[in-house]
Amino acid sequence: MTLSRPMLLAIIAILGVVAVGAVAAYMQERNRSPGVEIRMDERGLRIENR
């Protein structure tokens, strides 16, 4: 099975877009600060999940 040049370039472009999207999703998940936030203010102590 042989692919034409435009079809091959389209497949490479689609794979590139998928790779960029995966890296962007990974970076966004990595930058999200997980854990618990503890705040003390005039209303008292608050503990929130992040």
DAUR-V358948 format. One record per helix or strand. SS is the DSSP state (h for helix, s for strand). FROM is the first residue (numbers start at 1). TO is the last residue. Records with the same first field share a line. If there is no record, write none. Layout:
SS=FROM-TO  FROM-TO
//
This chain:
h=5-31
s=36-41  44-49
//
